Amino acid sequence: MWSHFRLSCIFCQRVKLTWLLSHFQLKPAFMKEVDSHFTEFVNSLVAKSALLDSSSPASLFPASCAEKELHKAKNSRAPPEHGKIFTARRSLLDELFEVSHIRTIYHMFIALLIVFILSTLLVDFIDEGRLVLGFDLLVFVFGKFPVVFCAWLCMFSATVVIPYNLFVWWAQGYSSSSHRAIHSFFYGMLFTLFQIAGLGFGPTYVAVAYALPPASRFIVILEQVRLVMKAHSFIRENVPRVLSSVKDKSGTVHIPRISQYLYFLFAPTLIYRDNYPRNPTIRWGYVATKFAQVLGSLFYAYYIFVRLCIPQFRNSSQETFNLRGLVLCIFNSILPGVLILFLVFFAFLHCWLNAFAEMLRFADRMFYKDWWNSTSYANYYRTWNVVVHDWLYYYAYRDFLWFFGKKFRAAAMLSVFTVSAAVHEYVLSICFGFFYPVLFCLFTCFGVVFNFTLNDRRKGPFWNVIMWTSLFLGQGVIICLYSQEWYARQYCPTENPTFLDYLKPRSWACHVKM
């Protein structure tokens, strides 16, 4: 009896041991299967989230059902709630810099800046026998800063007072006016006159009459363009609401508070809303870091011009023009051109806008998207500068379709390209002091062609390589031709220049004179 009991116990222990062994053998396979299903679930969730984000009305030429619904009625403007939707989100680079591999690329650019600094210091020490720590180029390009500050203060004060009060006076008198068309035409003409004469002619006159240096002119002219776009957005978003309230015969007419308008003028967006998503706190350390990165980018650009551009172009006007020299100039300008492109993107679109967004607790930080992954120029134009793209999409492209009808999509797209190219060329012409439409031709000719040929149907790494190659060549052409023209006008000045002298390229004839 006792032996039977012992045998049964031994049998039970063996069964238990066998079950445990099989359990531990099956556990890795079971956990691997669970992990695989969980990974698939998370990936599908992320893909759906990205799809929802990309389906927002931020693309320039969508063909979605929502867009078709927006343009059903040609005689009614899309209300503001059907426009851009602001949500709390971080900038893409802030998320990418949390990855150590991406942060290493950032460290590589810092190392390159250190190499530029050491190269400049060593060359100056060998040539001069001492360390030369002057920054004459920066002092020159940012000269006459008091004039710049006074011009900005006048522009900003006028934009605060005039468009807001014109809108308030128009809105208060519109519902009770017996001649609403005349009433609206009168205030519309006053606003247009302010946009053209006040913000249009005034800052340009200051930049030219006071002979501001290039960077100072950039500050004045870019602020001029920004305030023109802001004022237009404020009027464009609020006028339809007043018209709707009068049409519905509601007793109240919505007029934004001056504080809301003032916040919009400082906010890093060109689309007006009464309220934006806000962060609860301000990270002042983050603000200081972003402004320090802007300052570092300025010094980076300084050393790029000192080491890569000025030695190449200083004596270019003294050499005989030939095709070989032009080709070498373009290819030698690709490296500084691409570095300047990266610095403009990083310093302004990431650091500067994020610094102001943080100070204002502005939560929507999507100032750009992953333009570096673009396989088409259509996608590149949409993702490079989301802030300006949104304004062009809602107030140029979509209003063009509202006015002429949705069958004129190609004409609307071409009009957007033309407006954008003209504004870019206007900024460069005023800031450099001469008209040389290199960027305008690249934008309107090659930009339009690439937009149709390298469109969203092009996918894959090959098309990304093509996009980057053409972008590199374009930057080389821009840096080469504008630098040659700048130095040609320094070495080949004209006595008593006429208006046509500012339009004719000097670099073409300067080689003959030398």
C-alpha positions as CSV (number, residue, x, y, z in Angstrom):
1,M,0.0,0.0,0.0
2,W,2.8,2.3,1.0
3,S,4.7,1.5,-2.2
4,H,1.7,2.3,-4.4
5,F,1.4,5.7,-2.6
6,R,5.1,6.4,-3.3
7,L,4.8,5.4,-6.9
8,S,1.8,7.7,-7.4
9,C,3.7,10.6,-5.8
10,I,6.7,10.0,-8.0
11,F,4.4,9.9,-11.0
12,C,2.7,13.2,-10.0
13,Q,6.0,14.9,-9.6
14,R,7.2,13.7,-13.0
15,V,4.0,15.0,-14.6
16,K,4.4,18.4,-12.8
17,L,8.0,18.6,-13.9
18,T,7.1,17.7,-17.5
19,W,4.4,20.4,-17.5
20,L,6.8,23.0,-16.1
21,L,9.4,22.2,-18.7
22,S,6.9,22.4,-21.5
23,H,5.6,25.7,-20.0
24,F,9.0,27.3,-20.0
25,Q,9.6,26.0,-23.5
26,L,6.3,27.5,-24.8
27,K,6.6,30.8,-22.9
28,P,9.1,32.5,-25.3
29,A,7.1,31.5,-28.4
30,F,3.9,32.7,-26.7
31,M,5.4,36.0,-25.6
32,K,6.9,36.4,-29.1
33,E,3.5,35.9,-30.7
34,V,1.9,38.4,-28.3
35,D,4.7,41.0,-29.0
36,S,4.2,40.5,-32.7
37,H,0.4,41.2,-32.5
38,F,1.0,44.2,-30.2
39,T,3.6,45.7,-32.6
40,E,1.2,45.3,-35.5
41,F,-1.6,46.9,-33.5
42,V,0.6,49.9,-32.6
43,N,1.9,50.3,-36.1
44,S,-1.6,50.4,-37.5
45,L,-2.6,52.9,-34.9
46,V,0.3,55.2,-35.8
47,A,-0.4,54.8,-39.5
48,K,-4.0,55.8,-38.9
49,S,-3.0,58.8,-36.8
50,A,-0.5,59.9,-39.5
51,L,-3.3,59.5,-42.2
52,L,-5.6,61.7,-40.2
53,D,-2.9,64.3,-39.7
54,S,-2.0,64.3,-43.4
55,S,-5.7,64.6,-44.4
56,S,-6.0,68.0,-42.8
57,P,-6.6,70.9,-45.2
58,A,-2.9,71.9,-45.3
59,S,-2.1,70.5,-48.7
60,L,-2.0,73.1,-51.5
61,F,-4.1,71.3,-54.1
62,P,-6.3,68.7,-52.4
63,A,-8.9,66.7,-54.2
64,S,-10.8,65.3,-51.1
65,C,-14.5,65.0,-50.7
66,A,-14.4,67.7,-48.0
67,E,-12.8,70.1,-50.4
68,K,-15.5,69.4,-53.0
69,E,-18.2,70.1,-50.3
70,L,-16.5,73.4,-49.5
71,H,-16.8,74.6,-53.1
72,K,-20.3,73.4,-53.8
73,A,-21.8,76.8,-53.5
74,K,-19.8,79.4,-55.4
75,N,-21.7,82.3,-54.0
76,S,-20.7,81.6,-50.4
77,R,-17.3,81.9,-48.8
78,A,-16.1,79.1,-46.6
79,P,-16.5,80.1,-42.9
80,P,-13.4,80.2,-40.7
81,E,-14.3,76.9,-38.9
82,H,-13.8,75.2,-42.2
83,G,-10.3,76.5,-42.6
84,K,-7.1,75.6,-40.8
85,I,-7.7,73.7,-37.5
86,F,-5.0,74.5,-34.9
87,T,-4.1,71.6,-32.5
88,A,-1.4,71.3,-29.9
89,R,1.6,69.6,-31.4
90,R,5.4,69.8,-31.2
91,S,7.8,70.7,-33.9
92,L,9.2,67.8,-35.8
93,L,12.9,68.6,-35.1
94,D,12.2,68.7,-31.3
95,E,10.9,65.2,-31.6
96,L,13.7,64.0,-33.8
97,F,16.4,65.5,-31.6
98,E,15.3,63.1,-28.8
99,V,16.7,60.3,-31.0
100,S,20.5,60.0,-30.4
101,H,21.2,59.2,-34.0
102,I,19.6,62.4,-35.2
103,R,21.2,64.4,-32.5
104,T,24.6,63.2,-33.7
105,I,23.9,64.9,-37.1
106,Y,23.2,68.1,-35.2
107,H,26.6,67.7,-33.4
108,M,28.3,67.2,-36.7
109,F,27.1,70.6,-37.9
110,I,28.4,72.1,-34.7
111,A,31.8,70.4,-35.3
112,L,31.8,71.9,-38.8
113,L,31.2,75.4,-37.4
114,I,34.2,74.8,-35.0
115,V,36.3,73.9,-38.1
116,F,35.2,77.1,-39.9
117,I,36.2,79.2,-36.8
118,L,39.6,77.5,-36.4
119,S,40.3,77.9,-40.2
120,T,39.5,81.6,-40.1
121,L,41.5,82.2,-36.9
122,L,44.6,80.3,-38.2
123,V,44.5,82.0,-41.6
124,D,44.2,85.4,-40.0
125,F,47.0,84.6,-37.6
126,I,49.3,83.5,-40.4
127,D,48.5,86.6,-42.6
128,E,48.4,89.2,-39.8
129,G,50.6,87.7,-37.2
130,R,47.9,88.0,-34.6
131,L,44.4,86.8,-33.9
132,V,41.7,88.9,-35.7
133,L,38.5,88.6,-33.8
134,G,36.5,91.3,-35.6
135,F,33.2,90.7,-37.3
136,D,33.2,93.5,-39.8
137,L,30.8,91.7,-42.2
138,L,28.2,91.2,-39.5
139,V,28.6,94.8,-38.3
140,F,28.1,96.0,-41.9
141,V,25.1,93.9,-42.9
142,F,23.2,94.8,-39.7
143,G,24.1,98.5,-39.8
144,K,21.8,101.4,-39.1
145,F,19.8,99.5,-36.6
146,P,18.1,102.6,-35.0
147,V,16.6,103.3,-38.4
148,V,15.4,99.7,-38.6
149,F,13.8,99.8,-35.2
150,C,12.0,103.1,-35.9
151,A,10.7,101.7,-39.2
152,W,9.5,98.5,-37.5
153,L,7.8,100.4,-34.7
154,C,5.9,102.7,-37.2
155,M,4.9,99.7,-39.3
156,F,3.7,97.7,-36.3
157,S,1.9,100.6,-34.6
158,A,0.1,101.4,-37.8
159,T,-0.9,97.8,-38.3
160,V,-2.3,97.6,-34.8
161,V,-4.4,100.8,-35.1
162,I,-5.6,101.2,-38.7
163,P,-6.8,97.8,-39.8
164,Y,-8.5,97.0,-36.5
165,N,-10.3,100.4,-36.3
166,L,-11.4,100.3,-39.9
167,F,-12.9,96.9,-39.4
168,V,-14.7,98.0,-36.2
169,W,-16.1,101.1,-37.8
170,W,-17.3,99.1,-40.8
171,A,-18.8,96.4,-38.7
172,Q,-20.7,98.8,-36.4
173,G,-22.2,100.7,-39.3
174,Y,-22.8,97.9,-41.8
175,S,-26.1,96.6,-40.3
176,S,-27.7,100.0,-40.0
177,S,-26.4,101.4,-43.3
178,S,-29.0,101.9,-46.1
179,H,-26.2,101.7,-48.7
180,R,-24.2,98.7,-47.6
181,A,-22.4,98.2,-50.9
182,I,-21.1,101.8,-50.8
183,H,-20.3,101.5,-47.1
184,S,-18.3,98.4,-47.7
185,F,-16.6,99.8,-50.8
186,F,-15.5,102.9,-48.9
187,Y,-13.9,101.1,-46.0
188,G,-12.5,98.5,-48.4
189,M,-10.7,101.2,-50.4
190,L,-9.3,102.7,-47.2
191,F,-7.9,99.3,-46.1
192,T,-6.5,98.7,-49.6
193,L,-4.9,102.2,-49.6
194,F,-3.3,101.4,-46.2
195,Q,-2.0,98.1,-47.5
196,I,-0.5,99.6,-50.6
197,A,0.7,103.1,-49.5
198,G,1.2,102.6,-45.7
199,L,2.6,99.1,-45.5
200,G,3.6,98.8,-49.2
201,F,5.4,102.1,-50.1
202,G,6.5,103.4,-46.7
203,P,8.9,100.6,-45.6
204,T,10.4,100.3,-49.1
205,Y,11.1,104.0,-49.2
206,V,12.8,103.9,-45.9
207,A,15.0,100.9,-47.0
208,V,16.1,102.6,-50.2
209,A,16.2,106.3,-49.1
210,Y,18.3,105.5,-46.0
211,A,20.6,103.1,-47.9
212,L,20.1,100.4,-45.4
213,P,22.6,97.5,-45.6
214,P,21.4,94.1,-46.8
215,A,20.4,92.3,-43.5
216,S,18.8,95.5,-42.2
217,R,16.8,95.7,-45.4
218,F,15.8,92.1,-45.0
219,I,14.4,92.8,-41.5
220,V,12.3,95.8,-42.7
221,I,11.0,94.2,-45.9
222,L,10.2,90.8,-44.4
223,E,8.3,92.5,-41.5
224,Q,6.5,94.6,-44.2
225,V,5.4,91.4,-46.0
226,R,4.5,89.7,-42.7
227,L,2.3,92.5,-41.5
228,V,0.5,92.8,-44.9
229,M,-0.4,89.1,-44.7
230,K,-1.5,89.4,-41.1
231,A,-3.7,92.4,-41.8
232,H,-5.3,90.6,-44.8
233,S,-6.0,87.5,-42.7
234,F,-7.6,89.5,-39.9
235,I,-10.0,91.2,-42.3
236,R,-10.6,88.1,-44.4
237,E,-11.6,85.9,-41.4
238,N,-13.8,88.4,-39.7
239,V,-15.7,90.1,-42.5
240,P,-17.7,86.9,-43.4
241,R,-18.7,86.5,-39.8
242,V,-20.2,90.0,-39.7
243,L,-22.0,89.4,-43.1
244,S,-23.4,86.1,-41.7
245,S,-24.7,87.7,-38.5
246,V,-26.4,90.5,-40.5
247,K,-27.9,88.0,-42.9
248,D,-29.2,85.8,-40.0
249,K,-30.5,89.0,-38.4
250,S,-28.8,88.2,-35.1
251,G,-28.8,91.1,-32.7
252,T,-25.1,91.0,-32.0
253,V,-22.2,91.6,-34.4
254,H,-19.0,89.7,-33.5
255,I,-16.0,92.1,-33.1
256,P,-12.7,90.6,-31.8
257,R,-11.1,92.2,-28.9
258,I,-8.0,94.3,-29.5
259,S,-6.1,91.9,-27.2
260,Q,-6.9,89.0,-29.5
261,Y,-5.8,91.0,-32.6
262,L,-2.6,92.0,-30.8
263,Y,-1.8,88.4,-29.8
264,F,-2.3,87.4,-33.4
265,L,0.2,90.0,-34.6
266,F,2.9,88.4,-32.5
267,A,1.8,84.7,-32.9
268,P,3.8,82.6,-35.3
269,T,1.0,82.0,-37.7
270,L,-0.6,84.0,-40.6
271,I,-4.1,82.6,-40.1
272,Y,-6.3,84.6,-37.7
273,R,-8.4,82.9,-35.0
274,D,-9.9,84.5,-31.9
275,N,-8.3,81.8,-29.8
276,Y,-5.5,79.3,-30.3
277,P,-4.5,76.2,-28.3
278,R,-2.2,77.3,-25.5
279,N,0.4,75.6,-23.3
280,P,0.0,75.9,-19.5
281,T,3.5,77.2,-18.8
282,I,6.5,78.9,-20.4
283,R,9.8,77.1,-20.5
284,W,12.2,80.0,-20.4
285,G,15.2,77.7,-20.7
286,Y,13.8,76.5,-24.0
287,V,13.3,80.1,-25.1
288,A,16.9,81.0,-24.2
289,T,18.2,77.9,-26.1
290,K,16.3,78.8,-29.2
291,F,17.6,82.4,-29.3
292,A,21.1,81.1,-28.7
293,Q,20.7,78.8,-31.6
294,V,19.6,81.7,-33.8
295,L,22.6,83.7,-32.7
296,G,24.8,80.6,-33.4
297,S,23.3,80.3,-36.9
298,L,24.1,83.9,-37.7
299,F,27.8,83.3,-36.8
300,Y,27.6,80.1,-38.8
301,A,26.4,82.0,-41.9
302,Y,29.1,84.6,-41.3
303,Y,31.9,82.0,-41.4
304,I,30.3,80.4,-44.5
305,F,30.5,83.7,-46.4
306,V,34.0,84.5,-45.1
307,R,35.5,81.1,-45.9
308,L,33.5,79.9,-48.9
309,C,31.9,82.8,-50.7
310,I,33.9,86.0,-50.4
311,P,37.3,84.5,-51.5
312,Q,35.6,83.0,-54.6
313,F,33.6,86.0,-55.7
314,R,35.8,88.9,-54.7
315,N,37.8,88.8,-57.9
316,S,35.2,87.2,-60.1
317,S,34.4,90.4,-61.9
318,Q,38.1,90.9,-62.9
319,E,38.1,87.6,-64.8
320,T,37.0,87.2,-68.4
321,F,33.5,85.6,-68.6
322,N,33.4,82.1,-70.1
323,L,31.1,79.1,-69.9
324,R,33.7,77.0,-68.0
325,G,34.1,79.7,-65.3
326,L,30.3,79.9,-64.9
327,V,29.9,76.1,-64.5
328,L,32.7,76.0,-62.0
329,C,31.2,78.9,-60.1
330,I,27.8,77.2,-59.9
331,F,29.2,73.9,-58.6
332,N,31.6,75.6,-56.2
333,S,28.5,77.5,-54.8
334,I,26.5,74.4,-54.1
335,L,28.1,73.7,-50.7
336,P,27.6,77.3,-49.3
337,G,24.2,77.5,-50.9
338,V,23.0,74.3,-49.3
339,L,24.4,75.2,-45.9
340,I,22.7,78.6,-46.1
341,L,19.4,76.8,-46.9
342,F,19.8,74.6,-43.9
343,L,20.6,77.6,-41.7
344,V,17.6,79.6,-42.9
345,F,15.4,76.6,-42.2
346,F,16.8,75.8,-38.8
347,A,17.3,79.4,-37.5
348,F,13.9,80.9,-38.6
349,L,11.4,78.1,-39.2
350,H,12.5,76.1,-36.2
351,C,14.3,78.2,-33.6
352,W,12.8,81.7,-34.1
353,L,9.2,80.6,-34.5
354,N,9.5,78.1,-31.6
355,A,11.0,80.8,-29.3
356,F,8.1,83.1,-29.9
357,A,5.6,80.3,-29.7
358,E,7.0,79.3,-26.3
359,M,6.8,82.9,-25.0
360,L,3.2,83.2,-26.2
361,R,2.3,79.6,-25.0
362,F,1.3,79.0,-28.6
363,A,0.8,75.2,-28.7
364,D,0.6,74.4,-32.5
365,R,4.2,74.1,-33.5
366,M,3.8,72.6,-36.9
367,F,5.7,75.3,-38.8
368,Y,7.1,72.8,-41.2
369,K,6.8,69.1,-42.0
370,D,9.3,66.5,-43.2
371,W,10.2,68.3,-46.4
372,W,13.6,66.5,-46.6
373,N,11.7,63.2,-47.3
374,S,9.8,64.7,-50.3
375,T,9.8,62.8,-53.5
376,S,8.1,65.5,-55.4
377,Y,8.3,69.3,-55.6
378,A,4.5,69.5,-55.0
379,N,5.1,67.9,-51.6
380,Y,8.2,70.0,-51.0
381,Y,6.3,73.2,-51.5
382,R,3.6,72.1,-49.0
383,T,6.0,71.0,-46.3
384,W,8.9,73.4,-46.4
385,N,7.2,76.4,-44.9
386,V,3.7,75.5,-43.6
387,V,3.1,79.0,-42.2
388,V,3.3,80.7,-45.5
389,H,1.8,77.8,-47.4
390,D,-1.4,77.9,-45.2
391,W,-1.8,81.6,-46.1
392,L,-1.3,81.0,-49.8
393,Y,-3.7,78.0,-49.8
394,Y,-6.6,79.6,-47.9
395,Y,-6.4,83.2,-49.2
396,A,-4.9,82.9,-52.7
397,Y,-5.6,79.4,-54.0
398,R,-9.0,78.7,-52.4
399,D,-10.4,82.3,-52.8
400,F,-9.3,82.1,-56.4
401,L,-11.4,79.0,-56.8
402,W,-14.3,80.6,-54.9
403,F,-14.3,83.6,-57.3
404,F,-13.7,81.8,-60.7
405,G,-14.9,78.3,-60.0
406,K,-13.3,75.0,-59.2
407,K,-12.7,74.1,-62.8
408,F,-9.8,76.6,-62.9
409,R,-7.6,74.7,-60.5
410,A,-4.6,74.9,-62.9
411,A,-5.0,78.7,-63.2
412,A,-5.3,79.0,-59.4
413,M,-2.1,77.0,-58.9
414,L,-0.2,79.1,-61.5
415,S,-1.5,82.3,-59.8
416,V,-0.2,81.1,-56.5
417,F,3.2,80.4,-58.0
418,T,3.3,83.8,-59.7
419,V,2.4,85.7,-56.5
420,S,4.9,83.7,-54.4
421,A,7.7,84.2,-57.0
422,A,7.0,87.9,-57.4
423,V,7.1,88.5,-53.6
424,H,10.3,86.5,-53.3
425,E,11.9,88.5,-56.1
426,Y,10.6,91.8,-54.6
427,V,12.3,91.0,-51.3
428,L,15.6,90.1,-52.9
429,S,15.5,93.1,-55.3
430,I,15.0,95.7,-52.5
431,C,17.4,94.0,-50.1
432,F,20.3,93.7,-52.6
433,G,19.6,97.0,-54.3
434,F,19.3,95.6,-57.9
435,F,16.8,93.6,-60.0
436,Y,18.2,90.3,-61.2
437,P,15.2,87.9,-61.6
438,V,17.2,84.6,-61.1
439,L,14.9,83.4,-58.3
440,F,11.8,84.5,-60.2
441,C,12.8,82.5,-63.3
442,L,13.7,79.4,-61.3
443,F,10.4,79.7,-59.4
444,T,8.1,80.3,-62.3
445,C,9.8,78.2,-65.0
446,F,11.6,75.3,-63.3
447,G,9.4,75.3,-60.2
448,V,6.2,75.0,-62.2
449,V,7.6,72.4,-64.5
450,F,8.9,70.3,-61.6
451,N,5.6,70.7,-59.8
452,F,3.8,69.0,-62.7
453,T,6.5,66.4,-63.6
454,L,7.8,65.6,-60.1
455,N,4.3,65.4,-58.6
456,D,2.8,63.3,-55.8
457,R,2.6,60.2,-58.0
458,R,6.4,59.9,-57.8
459,K,7.4,57.7,-54.9
460,G,10.5,56.0,-53.8
461,P,14.1,56.8,-52.9
462,F,15.1,57.6,-56.5
463,W,12.7,60.6,-56.7
464,N,14.0,61.9,-53.4
465,V,17.5,61.8,-54.8
466,I,16.3,63.7,-57.9
467,M,14.6,66.3,-55.7
468,W,17.7,66.8,-53.7
469,T,20.0,67.0,-56.8
470,S,17.8,69.7,-58.4
471,L,17.6,71.5,-55.1
472,F,21.4,71.5,-54.8
473,L,21.9,72.8,-58.3
474,G,19.3,75.5,-57.7
475,Q,21.0,76.8,-54.6
476,G,24.3,76.8,-56.5
477,V,22.8,78.9,-59.3
478,I,21.2,81.4,-56.8
479,I,24.4,81.9,-54.8
480,C,26.6,82.1,-57.9
481,L,24.6,84.6,-60.0
482,Y,23.5,86.9,-57.2
483,S,27.0,87.0,-55.7
484,Q,28.5,87.8,-59.2
485,E,26.0,90.6,-59.7
486,W,26.7,92.0,-56.2
487,Y,30.4,92.3,-56.8
488,A,30.0,93.5,-60.3
489,R,28.0,96.5,-59.0
490,Q,30.8,97.2,-56.5
491,Y,33.6,97.1,-59.1
492,C,31.7,98.6,-62.0
493,P,29.6,101.5,-60.7
494,T,27.8,103.8,-63.0
495,E,27.7,107.6,-62.7
496,N,24.3,109.0,-62.3
497,P,22.4,105.7,-62.6
498,T,19.0,105.7,-64.2
499,F,16.1,103.5,-63.3
500,L,17.1,101.1,-66.2
501,D,20.5,100.7,-64.7
502,Y,19.0,99.1,-61.7
503,L,17.2,96.6,-64.0
504,K,20.1,95.7,-66.3
505,P,22.4,92.9,-65.0
506,R,25.8,94.5,-64.4
507,S,27.7,91.3,-64.2
508,W,27.2,90.6,-68.0
509,A,29.0,93.8,-69.0
510,C,31.4,94.3,-66.1
511,H,33.8,91.7,-67.4
512,V,34.2,93.6,-70.7
513,K,34.9,96.9,-68.9
514,M,37.6,95.3,-66.8
